[in-house]
Amino acid sequence: MALSEDKKTLLVGECKWSDSEINEEKMLHEMTAKAHKLPFAANKEIMAVLFLKQSKHNVENVFFPEDVL
């Protein structure tokens, strides 16, 4: 979790380091829904991201090892 410098956006992320296939869109939706329930997330834009080992899908806000420094 990270808060933007202007304190308007909350980044929430999860890492899944597995060879099994997952539903990225469902996970991002669930993370966003959970984050909206946090008391300090009120009036903030939620940006959910996934860090995955691999994926066969092209989904926005999904990052792979080669994308991260």
Secondary structure, 3 states (H helix, E strand, C coil): CEECCCCCEEEEEEEECCCCCCCHHHHHHHHHHHHHCCHHHCCCEEEEEEEECCCCCCCCCEECHHHCC
